[in-house]
């Protein structure tokens, strides 16, 4: 048979019996002759024909069968369930997808269709194009699955609704997706909400700790992420500083990464480009650097604030291909809230710093005249009580108290660059519990270095001072120390880096961090607190507070200097001090 010739199907009938139609057409076409409707339909499903010949009486049933066949094929191919329900609530026809649903789902569909039929049947009068009942959408739930369906009426020529056609689909995935997005949105708003009364009572470190706990909680319980890290971008150096981490080894967190598209791992690429990155297989991805032990895949999204990258949120998994586009979308939404929350805390810290300075200045101005008036009045009275030494002594003490208040206000007004009461501190002798303790003091402010050093030396400590972070880290690599007291914000290295250097020298070395008005640009407090930071002191602080924190950090009880035995001058000479 010549397959290149057009193909024709002939359905045998009276015409083909009376006339040799097949022979005539067979000279120019490929001809298939059938006298059975089912065989003819099977051939039409199997082959493509250019024409169909049949008696007029046979053609209409053939056409109807063909249309019904095609319609059934279409209805059985689509992904939604389709069914027809009669007024008695019985399913008169359903497609393959509808039949694949559980009996419980089919029961719900029939019940909803019966309800819809009742609504459609309330239509009074003849149904026209204008008054034709509109389709109605319904939703229902079977166990943990959600379904949506549209019911449409089947209207007879007389205008009566006799059946309902329903289209049903499983909406569980969409519902769960929207539910998770809503949950992330709710968690994000909780993350960013700063409750004035509650937060006002917290120190900056406590605020950061609260935020850290929330981020970890929502990351694990809501996002289902167990191994992750939040890195913030230092705008000056472009370095990505680890501020929060969970389930990642310390060696992975100590790697220096910068916001650069090449040579700085996936985190550097994401921070530089602002684009999320799914690493499906770490062994095949050249951008991946050290992270979770046995890590097989990762997801990294940028933390954005007003479309500017402020950091990255990196999640890792021990399974290959653990993350998909839904995870990326969820992480990006959550990441925006994380960036917003961290920024709010930074704003609060900045506001605290500015507000404290403004309040101090206002207090100084407001107190100046009243204190001057008190001194003037006291001295005038002293002149009137010449000869009354008792009264003059009382008035003189008032003047001395006012001068003390003036000095204290001046110290506070000087900001965080001094230690309150340092000049007046004069211990009777060395503290036997601090004698010989080697202490490293690091601060880029000379007054702080000198004041802390002098106080500790007077208490019997051996003190080394450093003017920046690099010098501190270098000294920690060379000499052993019993305690480190370091400012958070210094050139070349920040407080956390000094803390990390101290812990590399000795796992349990106590470290006290200092900050002015709670300013913590690198979130050193949160990072160090995770690893056992001894305490945080907010400048300006008092001498007594300094000594108390030193005692706590060294694990010794505080001692009243008045109760200590006097030490010889030779003991003072053996102390070492290098104030800068």
C-alpha atoms as one frame of an Amber mdcrd trajectory, in Angstrom:
protein
   0.000   0.000   0.000   1.293   3.409  -0.934   1.496   5.301   2.370   2.057
   8.577   0.538  -1.476   8.665  -0.886  -4.308  10.352   1.067  -6.268   8.009
   3.346 -10.060   7.627   3.337 -12.431   5.737   5.638 -15.638   4.270   4.159
 -18.423   3.151   6.468 -20.249   0.437   4.465 -23.922   1.115   3.766 -26.551
   1.033   1.023 -24.593   3.354  -1.284 -21.429   1.295  -1.074 -23.453  -1.850
  -1.809 -25.068  -0.392  -4.920 -22.012   1.370  -6.255 -18.360   0.261  -6.338
 -17.262   3.296  -4.283 -14.319   1.505  -2.677 -12.913   0.355  -6.039 -13.288
   3.763  -7.601 -11.649   5.628  -4.728  -9.060   2.910  -4.269  -7.410   3.883
  -7.549  -6.325   7.259  -6.121  -6.494   6.873  -2.330  -5.751   4.487   0.482
  -9.157   3.113   1.441 -10.266   1.449   4.691 -13.778  -0.051   4.649 -15.721
  -0.885   7.850 -19.250  -2.125   8.400 -19.072  -2.046  12.235 -19.382   1.204
  14.203 -16.950   0.164  16.958 -14.290  -0.894  14.432 -14.752   2.340  12.520
 -14.340   4.329  15.764 -11.234   2.326  16.669  -9.731   3.117  13.263 -10.517
   6.820  13.646  -8.743   6.788  17.030  -5.731   4.990  15.568  -5.196   6.672
  12.180  -5.553  10.070  10.584  -7.981  10.269   7.659  -8.396  12.935   5.021
 -12.085  12.100   4.459 -14.925   9.890   5.723 -17.631   8.501   3.416 -20.921
   7.180   4.815 -24.632   7.112   4.028 -26.522  10.128   5.316 -28.367   7.948
   7.796 -25.132   6.498   9.128 -23.081   9.671   9.158 -24.910  11.410  12.022
 -24.456   8.521  14.507 -20.854   8.220  13.397 -20.259  11.952  13.934 -21.932
  11.876  17.323 -19.889   8.882  18.392 -16.731  10.590  17.166 -17.531  13.828
  19.023 -18.433  11.885  22.161 -15.208   9.943  21.861 -13.153  13.110  21.546
 -15.024  14.794  24.394 -14.491  11.799  26.628 -10.810  11.779  25.720 -10.486
  15.448  26.635 -12.421  15.127  29.901 -10.396  12.102  30.941  -7.122  13.839
  30.143  -7.579  17.092  32.085  -6.214  17.301  35.616  -9.489  18.243  37.327
 -12.289  15.949  38.347 -15.522  16.382  36.337 -18.892  14.851  37.147 -22.624
  15.225  36.459 -25.048  14.926  39.375 -28.830  14.542  39.004 -31.560  15.960
  41.281 -31.502  12.781  43.392 -27.832  13.379  44.265 -26.567  10.538  42.073
 -23.497  10.781  39.878 -24.624   9.981  36.340 -21.163  10.423  34.809 -17.629
  11.176  35.978 -14.229  11.341  34.364 -11.153   9.345  35.281  -9.757  11.985
  37.651 -13.048  12.224  39.543 -13.126   8.468  39.972  -9.575   8.563  41.384
 -10.699  10.675  44.345 -11.539   8.847  47.562 -15.174   7.856  48.327 -15.260
  10.541  51.043 -14.374  13.231  48.493 -17.011  11.968  46.050 -19.600  11.993
  48.827 -18.778  15.627  49.621 -19.012  16.534  45.936 -22.476  14.983  45.636
 -23.647  16.781  48.768 -22.376  20.134  47.506 -23.935  19.515  44.070 -27.290
  18.751  45.706 -26.987  21.997  47.648 -26.113  23.901  44.459 -29.018  22.286
  42.596 -31.374  23.481  45.306 -30.022  27.024  44.910 -30.298  26.920  41.111
 -33.848  25.531  41.272 -35.075  28.537  43.251 -34.871  30.515  40.018 -38.476
  31.423  39.085 -39.841  32.045  35.606 -38.269  31.091  32.287 -34.485  31.186
  32.176 -33.041  33.541  29.585 -29.488  34.608  28.734 -29.856  37.458  31.223
 -31.308  35.412  34.058 -29.237  32.274  33.474 -27.991  30.928  36.821 -24.349
  31.716  37.380 -21.831  29.064  38.392 -20.968  28.909  42.072 -17.657  28.141
  43.751 -17.423  25.977  46.864 -14.637  24.730  49.138 -14.565  21.767  51.479
 -12.056  19.801  53.522 -11.595  16.059  53.869  -9.159  15.202  56.671  -5.962
  17.206  55.949  -6.807  17.879  52.292  -8.548  20.923  50.839 -10.714  20.893
  47.707 -12.337  23.564  45.601 -15.128  23.061  43.060 -17.309  24.988  40.638
 -20.928  23.923  40.090 -22.739  24.880  36.889 -26.432  24.179  36.114 -27.609
  22.118  33.133 -30.808  23.760  31.864 -33.411  22.055  29.643 -35.138  23.697
  26.681 -38.088  24.406  28.948 -35.897  26.424  31.314 -35.618  23.908  34.149
 -32.405  22.931  35.918 -32.194  19.173  35.726 -28.529  18.430  36.473 -25.386
  20.002  37.878 -21.941  19.740  36.323 -19.082  19.984  38.844 -15.399  20.609
  38.257 -13.303  19.589  41.303  -9.607  20.028  42.061  -7.230  19.412  44.964
  -6.238  22.811  46.441  -4.170  21.402  49.315  -0.803  22.492  47.936  -1.946
  26.058  47.330  -3.650  26.248  50.715  -0.565  24.949  52.502   1.654  27.311
  50.543  -0.521  30.282  51.444  -0.796  29.061  55.017   2.974  28.915  55.372
   3.388  32.337  53.794   0.809  33.709  56.251   2.635  32.007  59.124   5.970
  33.459  57.998   4.382  36.875  57.661   2.953  36.611  61.168   6.294  35.422
  62.571   8.094  38.216  60.736   5.820  40.858  62.176   6.379  39.371  65.634
  10.112  39.419  64.933  10.057  43.092  64.005   7.648  44.280  66.668   9.377
  46.195  69.438   7.140  46.351  72.488   8.108  49.586  74.208   7.371  48.606
  77.789   9.059  45.202  77.582  12.067  46.219  75.512  12.693  49.448  77.425
  13.679  47.362  80.451  16.229  45.359  78.465  19.847  46.220  77.865  21.083
  46.209  74.241  22.634  42.765  74.759  19.348  41.452  76.152  17.473  42.938
  73.192  19.831  41.239  70.792  19.545  37.976  72.695  15.750  38.193  72.489
  15.937  38.756  68.741  18.385  35.891  68.356  16.065  33.532  70.236  13.150
  34.519  68.012  15.119  34.040  64.801  16.349  30.616  65.897  12.874  29.576
  67.063  11.111  30.545  63.849  13.914  29.190  61.664  13.659  25.759  63.283
   9.958  25.380  64.051   8.418  27.277  61.144  11.012  27.131  58.374  12.248
  23.651  59.365  15.874  24.831  59.092  18.266  23.260  61.622  21.651  24.438
  60.320  21.930  28.108  59.438  23.812  31.344  59.969  22.977  35.028  59.680
  25.817  37.231  58.461  25.577  41.026  58.452  27.403  43.225  55.995  29.944
  45.714  57.371  29.551  48.629  54.983  33.048  49.935  55.607  34.978  46.734
  54.977  32.355  44.737  52.986  32.992  41.888  55.419  30.168  39.500  56.257
  30.094  39.202  60.047  28.419  36.180  61.664  25.868  37.438  64.192  23.637
  34.386  64.691  24.448  30.745  64.026  22.825  27.414  64.794  24.081  23.909
  64.090  27.244  24.970  62.225  30.836  24.168  63.289  33.017  26.971  64.666
  35.632  26.550  61.921  32.996  27.369  59.305  31.981  30.537  61.167  35.569
  31.747  61.484  36.115  31.926  57.718  36.408  35.536  56.562  33.914  36.206
  53.774  33.374  39.458  51.899  30.596  40.731  49.644  32.355  39.846  46.409
  30.974  37.674  43.581  34.117  35.547  43.265  36.408  33.896  45.780  34.142
  34.390  48.795  31.821  31.435  48.591  28.099  31.473  47.998  27.527  33.993
  50.802  29.888  36.481  49.159  28.187  35.975  45.798  24.674  36.489  47.228
  25.731  39.589  49.202  27.405  41.106  46.139  24.634  40.364  43.628  21.545
  40.465  45.841  20.333  37.217  44.227  19.384  34.056  46.094  21.346  30.895
  45.387  20.348  27.229  45.689  23.277  24.827  45.767  21.769  21.433  44.950
  25.026  19.490  45.365  27.973  20.982  47.260  30.446  18.525  45.763  29.704
  19.790  42.257  29.427  23.506  43.019  32.767  25.396  42.897  31.318  28.339
  44.846  30.657  26.317  47.977  33.177  26.657  50.850  33.449  24.943  54.227
  30.216  24.747  56.209  28.190  22.011  57.896  30.009  18.708  58.256  28.755
  16.321  55.569  26.825  19.177  53.957  25.239  18.126  50.667  23.176  21.168
  49.667  22.533  24.751  50.743  20.240  27.720  50.300  21.435  31.309  50.671
  19.222  34.386  50.408  20.070  38.074  50.833  18.845  40.040  53.839  17.416
  43.218  52.362  16.297  46.529  53.767  14.595  48.846  51.281  16.093  46.719
  48.473  19.620  47.194  49.825  21.557  44.109  50.893  22.431  44.255  54.593
  23.515  40.644  55.015  22.810  37.015  54.083  20.812  34.118  55.522  22.570
  30.814  54.814  20.897  27.429  55.385  22.582  24.044  54.928  21.449  20.415
  54.755  23.025  16.976  54.924  20.841  15.824  51.991  21.434  16.415  48.288
  18.776  18.619  46.665  17.113  19.484  49.973  15.899  22.921  48.827  13.460
  23.954  46.103  11.885  27.153  44.812   9.258  27.156  47.574  12.027  27.076
  50.190  13.749  29.951  48.405  10.546  31.997  48.410   9.912  31.290  52.101
  13.497  32.116  53.072  13.432  35.386  51.112  10.218  36.512  52.829  11.572
  35.558  56.246  14.940  37.144  55.408  13.343  40.516  54.792  11.863  40.464
  58.290  15.211  39.419  59.787  16.930  42.347  58.059  14.206  44.710  59.240
  14.395  43.471  62.848  18.172  43.818  63.026  17.924  47.315  61.588  15.320
  48.310  64.186  17.672  47.236  66.971  20.503  49.228  65.413  18.218  52.258
  65.273  17.321  51.802  68.939  20.990  51.619  69.874  21.771  54.727  67.831
  18.772  56.497  69.354  19.903  55.500  72.835  23.357  56.927  72.155  22.023
  60.216  70.750  19.260  60.529  73.336  21.626  59.850  76.235  23.928  62.599
  75.036  21.061  65.048  74.616  19.593  64.225  78.037  22.992  64.597  79.717
  23.551  67.983  78.109  20.053  69.125  79.123  20.577  67.955  82.700  23.883
  69.812  82.914  22.268  73.017  81.676  19.226  72.686  83.917  21.267  71.873
  87.056  23.957  74.535  86.606  22.004  77.529  87.939  20.223  75.752  90.845
  23.526  74.300  92.076  25.199  77.710  91.808  22.335  79.205  93.838  22.729
  76.531  96.521  26.461  77.201  96.843  25.900  80.970  96.995  23.165  80.622
  99.609  25.243  78.240 101.722  28.270  80.516 101.700  26.102  83.516 102.622
  24.741  81.615 105.591  28.257  80.605 106.607  29.092  84.294 106.936  26.083
  84.799 109.193  27.058  81.877 111.433  30.577  82.983 112.212  31.441  81.518
 115.580  28.973  78.618 115.223  31.355  75.942 114.029  28.684  73.212 114.035
  26.380  75.104 111.679  29.264  76.284 109.497  30.464  72.683 109.243  27.037
  71.542 108.058  26.873  74.327 105.487  30.376  73.515 104.305  29.379  69.862
 103.767  26.448  71.072 101.630  28.877  73.008  99.450  31.145  69.935  99.193
  28.190  67.714  98.195  27.174  70.176  95.484  30.722  70.193  94.119  30.704
  66.382  94.087  27.434  66.432  92.134  28.953  68.920  89.691  31.970  66.674
  89.143  29.779  63.612  88.615  27.622  65.439  86.085  30.733  66.624  84.271
  32.006  63.043  84.096  28.713  61.752  82.726  28.565  64.648  80.259  31.990
  63.645  79.008  30.328  60.558  77.526  31.553  56.968  77.491  35.239  57.854
  77.408  35.817  57.874  81.153  35.406  55.620  84.185  33.246  57.277  86.818
  35.112  57.804  90.094  38.498  56.708  88.726  40.347  59.744  90.085  38.840
  59.362  93.531  39.526  55.639  93.699  42.244  55.058  96.267  42.249  51.484
  97.642  43.915  50.890 100.997  45.943  48.082  99.487  46.004  45.324  96.922
  43.047  42.980  96.615  44.550  39.595  97.563  42.109  37.843  95.220  43.292
  39.914  92.244  46.980  40.079  93.084  49.121  38.823  90.238  46.214  38.280
  87.833  47.295  39.070  84.263  44.713  41.243  82.538  44.650  42.502  78.943
  42.812  45.818  78.481  41.956  46.812  74.892  40.348  50.117  73.942  41.073
  52.738  71.289  40.199  55.529  73.762  43.305  56.541  75.792  41.341  57.707
  78.858  39.587  54.367  79.194  42.809  52.389  78.802  44.612  54.490  81.361
  41.768  54.557  83.895  41.055  50.826  83.836  44.748  50.009  83.922  45.401
  52.243  86.952  42.396  50.847  88.832  43.433  47.235  88.250  47.078  47.885
  88.999  46.106  49.496  92.307  44.129  46.331  93.043  47.205  44.174  92.393
  46.696  43.051  88.794  49.405  42.869  86.138  47.994  44.799  83.180  48.834
  44.967  79.487  47.037  47.580  77.378  46.363  47.659  73.642  45.085  50.499
  71.474  43.371  48.440  68.751  42.025  45.013  67.918  44.973  43.828  65.861
  47.446  44.582  68.649  45.182  42.754  71.104  44.883  39.620  68.983  48.635
  39.570  68.375  49.417  39.882  72.091  46.918  37.119  72.906  48.825  34.793
  70.593  52.094  35.509  72.411  51.314  35.732  76.139  48.928  34.011  78.581
  46.297  36.063  80.414  43.778  35.453  83.172  41.221  37.981  81.885  40.532
  40.132  78.826  38.617  43.434  78.968  37.950  44.750  75.465  35.956  47.473
  73.777  33.583  46.295  71.067  34.255  48.938  68.434  37.972  49.299  67.661
  40.112  49.697  64.532  41.344  46.601  62.676  39.537  44.050  64.852  36.182
  44.219  66.644  35.246  42.967  70.086  34.137  39.552  68.899  37.412  38.962
  67.096  39.308  39.785  70.288  36.961  37.433  72.170  37.611  34.666  69.633
  41.384  35.200  69.893  41.161  34.902  73.685  39.207  31.656  73.437  41.764
  30.263  71.006  44.423  30.826  73.653  42.318  29.143  76.358  38.845  27.648
  75.992  37.502  29.033  79.266  39.297  32.388  79.327  36.919  34.997  80.809
  36.234  38.023  78.607  34.413  41.258  79.458  33.257  43.412  76.560  32.637
  47.163  76.810  30.501  49.424  74.648  29.488  53.074  74.690  25.713  53.479
  75.184  25.253  49.891  74.016  26.570  50.558  70.526  27.442  47.215  68.919
  27.902  47.618  65.140  29.160  44.067  64.606  26.720  42.426  67.059  29.722
  41.170  69.004  27.617  40.824  72.152  25.229  38.292  70.635  27.989  36.349
  68.938  30.202  36.191  72.023  27.261  35.436  74.316  26.664  32.234  72.370
  30.177  31.106  73.283  30.173  32.036  76.970  30.890  35.761  77.241  31.457
  36.678  80.898  29.676  40.046  80.910  29.087  43.355  79.144  29.686  46.804
  80.608  28.084  49.913  79.164  30.148  53.092  79.316  30.418  55.166  81.332
  30.580  52.780  84.296  31.733  53.179  87.885  34.881  51.809  89.488  32.872
  49.587  91.837  31.013  48.100  88.879  34.282  47.403  87.069  35.790  45.635
  90.062  32.615  43.645  90.674  32.548  42.391  87.070  36.262  41.537  87.255
  35.670  39.483  90.392  32.738  37.681  88.772  34.687  36.959  85.599  37.625
  35.540  87.551  35.273  33.535  89.735  36.260  35.183  93.020  34.140  36.941
  95.645  34.276  40.692  95.964  36.236  42.094  98.901  35.767  45.447 100.589
  39.103  47.305 100.265  38.675  48.626 103.816  38.788  45.042 105.098  42.019
  44.200 103.225  45.441  44.234 104.899  47.741  47.008 103.815  50.403  46.014
 101.321  53.895  47.394 101.221  54.963  49.950  98.690  57.233  47.270  97.274
  54.120  45.308  96.187  53.004  48.293  94.135  56.367  48.425  92.437  56.105
  44.821  91.292  52.870  45.547  89.430  53.169  46.125  85.742  51.362  48.902
  83.933  51.725  50.164  80.390  49.109  52.875  79.960  49.073  54.347  76.470
